Amino acid sequence: MTETLKTSCTWSLYGFFLYLTWGCSTQNLQRYENAWKIYKNYRYGFEFPYPSNWQEMRPVNGDGIIFISPTKNSVKIIAWAGNQLFSHTNRDRNTRISTNPNFKNVQGISGVMTIETGVTESIITLKFARNQIKYYWQGKAPSQEFDDYYRFFHYIAQNYRLSEDR
């Protein structure tokens, strides 16, 4: 009897933990299980997963993509890349421009992730640079709901990949 009670309590605590980590979020990864597609940008050699039911908008030049949530058009995933036309040159040799990587994707490639919290909109931005190409990825949501989307956006950012041949 005591062993049954102990097991029951363990599962109840585990279930409560799952409720706290997943149940409180309006946007959770379980909702998208088995419903992911991969966006591939062949021009610049990057890809990332996105929910298959999100609306896509493609620019004519092929530099990137915008995905819009089917339930809330203010929630977006945006990605683009471009050639770095000029290297950063500075006449004052004592000036240093430094961007410290604080993020690694599943490939182990280092990048910079920032979060901007605005009054109406918050944005998570991921930046990579490789071989004179700059890569950008963003997740946008209304500020009052951004916490609900953070894990969702972070998952996609972690799975953002760069082509091996670039």
Order of alpha helices (4+ residues) and beta strands (2+ residues): alpha-beta-beta-beta-beta-beta-beta-beta-beta-beta-alpha-beta
